[in-house]
C-alpha cells in the first residue's frame, strides 16, 4: 500500500507521520542518502502491520518534514520506486498536496495499491496552527493567510479529479483521528 497525505499548511500531515513514528517498534530505522548524507526515509515496524512502512523525507527537529525537504521531483519519484519494494510507503508534502504531477504519474504503476488521503481539517484550525508554529519559531510577523487559504480550493480540485477523472483510490481522513484511520488502513493491507 502506498499512501499520499494531502492537506494545506497546518492540516496535520507531519503530525500524523510523527505519531506513526512513535508507534514503531523498534525505533524507526533512518535511511540516509549516500550521496548527500541527508535522511531520505524512515522504516517503521508498526504492531499488527505485516510489512515495514517507509516514510519518505526527513523529519528532524524542524516543525515540518516530508518530501518538501527533498529537492527535485525526480528524486521523489526515485524514492517512491525504491522504497515500495520494501513494503508500504507513506509520503506527504505541502507542495505536492495540490497537484498530480510527476509523482501522480509515477504512482499509476501502483494504481490499485495507491491511496490518496485528504485531511478534512477546518481552515481556521489550520491558520491557528500555522500562527502557533511561527511564534514557536520566533517569527512574530503577521501571517498572510492568503497562501494557506488559497491552497484549499486547489487541493479540493485535485481530490475531485482523482476520484472522477483519474478513477484513483481516495479517502477523506477525519482530522481528529487521522493517525488511527491510517494505521487501520495499513493493518488491513497485505
C-alpha positions in Angstrom: 0.0 0.0 0.0 1.2 3.5 -0.9 -0.4 6.4 0.9 0.0 10.1 -0.1 -1.3 12.5 2.6 -2.9 15.8 1.3 -3.6 19.0 3.2 -2.8 22.7 3.4 -0.3 24.1 5.9 -1.3 23.3 9.4 -3.7 20.5 8.5 -1.7 17.8 10.3 0.2 16.0 7.6 3.6 16.0 9.5 1.9 15.3 12.8 0.3 12.1 11.5 3.8 10.9 10.4 5.4 11.8 13.7 2.6 9.9 15.6 3.1 6.8 13.4 6.9 7.0 14.0 6.2 7.0 17.8 4.2 3.8 17.3 7.1 2.0 15.6 8.7 -0.9 17.5 11.7 -0.8 17.5 12.5 2.9 16.9 12.3 3.8 13.2 15.4 3.0 11.1 16.8 6.1 9.4 17.8 5.7 5.7 20.5 8.1 4.6 21.2 9.1 1.0 24.8 8.0 0.4 25.5 10.9 -2.0 24.1 13.8 0.1 24.4 12.4 3.6 20.8 13.5 4.3 17.9 11.5 5.7 15.7 10.3 2.8 13.3 7.9 4.6 12.5 6.1 7.8 11.5 2.4 8.1 8.7 1.8 10.6 7.6 -1.5 12.1 4.1 -0.9 13.3 2.4 -3.5 15.5 -0.1 -5.6 13.5 1.1 -4.3 10.1 2.5 -7.2 8.1 5.1 -5.2 6.1 7.6 -2.4 7.0 6.3 1.1 6.4 8.7 3.5 4.7 8.1 7.2 5.4 9.7 9.3 2.7 11.6 12.5 3.5 13.4 13.8 6.6 11.6 14.6 9.9 14.2 16.2 12.0 13.9 18.9 14.6 12.1 21.3 12.3 8.4 21.6 12.6 7.7 20.4 9.0 9.1 17.5 7.1 8.4 15.2 4.2 9.2 15.5 0.5 9.2 19.3 0.6 12.6 18.9 2.3 14.0 16.9 -0.6 14.6 18.9 -3.8 13.7 17.7 -7.2 10.7 15.7 -8.4 13.0 13.1 -10.0 14.4 12.4 -6.5 10.8 12.0 -5.2 9.9 9.5 -7.9 13.1 7.6 -7.4 12.4 7.3 -3.7 8.9 6.1 -4.3 10.0 3.3 -6.6 12.9 2.3 -4.4 11.0 2.1 -1.1 7.9 0.5 -2.4 10.0 -2.6 -3.0 10.5 -2.8 0.8 6.8 -2.7 1.8 4.3 0.1 2.4 5.1 3.7 1.7 3.7 6.9 3.1 4.6 10.3 1.9 3.4 13.9 2.2 4.4 17.4 1.4 2.7 20.8 1.1 3.8 21.4 -2.5 2.6 18.0 -3.7 -0.8 18.3 -1.9 -2.4 20.3 -4.6 -1.1 18.7 -7.8 -0.9 15.3 -9.5 2.4 15.9 -11.3 5.2 13.5 -11.8 4.5 11.7 -8.5 0.9 11.1 -9.6 2.1 9.8 -12.9 4.7 7.6 -11.3 2.1 6.2 -8.9 0.0 5.0 -11.8 2.2 1.9 -11.9 0.7 1.0 -8.4 -2.8 2.2 -9.3 -4.8 -0.2 -7.1 -2.3 -0.1 -4.3 -2.0 3.7 -4.1 -4.3 5.7 -1.8 -4.7 9.5 -1.8 -5.7 10.5 1.7 -7.1 14.0 2.2 -7.3 15.7 5.6 -10.6 17.4 6.5 -9.0 19.9 8.9 -11.1 23.1 9.1 -9.2 26.1 7.6 -9.5 28.1 10.8 -7.7 25.3 12.7 -5.0 25.2 10.0 -4.5 29.0 10.3 -4.3 28.9 14.1 -1.7 26.0 13.9 0.4 27.9 11.4 0.4 31.0 13.6 1.4 29.0 16.6 4.2 27.3 14.7 5.5 30.6 13.6 5.5 32.0 17.1 7.4 28.9 18.4 10.0 29.5 15.7 10.3 33.2 16.8 8.6 34.6 13.8 6.4 37.5 15.1 5.4 38.9 11.7 1.7 38.8 10.8 0.7 35.8 8.7 -0.5 36.4 5.2 -3.3 33.9 5.4 -4.0 34.0 1.6 -1.4 31.4 0.8 -2.8 28.8 3.2 -6.4 29.6 2.4 -5.6 29.6 -1.4 -4.3 26.1 -1.3 -7.6 24.6 -0.1 -9.6 25.0 -3.4 -6.6 23.6 -5.4 -6.5 20.6 -3.0 -10.3 20.1 -3.4 -10.0 20.3 -7.2 -7.3 17.6 -7.1 -9.4 15.4 -4.9 -12.3 15.7 -7.4 -10.1 15.0 -10.4 -8.5 12.0 -8.7 -11.9 10.5 -8.0 -13.9 11.5 -11.1 -11.3 11.9 -13.9 -8.5 9.5 -12.9 -10.5 6.9 -11.0 -7.9 6.7 -8.2 -8.4 5.5 -4.7 -9.3 8.5 -2.5 -10.2 8.6 1.2 -11.0 11.6 3.4 -9.4 11.5 6.8 -11.2 12.8 9.9 -8.5 15.2 11.3 -9.4 14.3 14.8 -8.5 10.7 14.3 -6.4 10.6 11.1 -3.5 8.7 12.5 -5.8 5.9 13.8 -7.5 5.7 10.4 -4.2 5.4 8.5 -3.0 2.8 11.0 -6.1 0.8 10.5 -5.7 1.0 6.7 -2.1 -0.3 7.0 -3.2 -3.1 9.3 -5.8 -4.2 6.7 -3.3 -4.1 3.8 -1.5 -7.1 2.6 
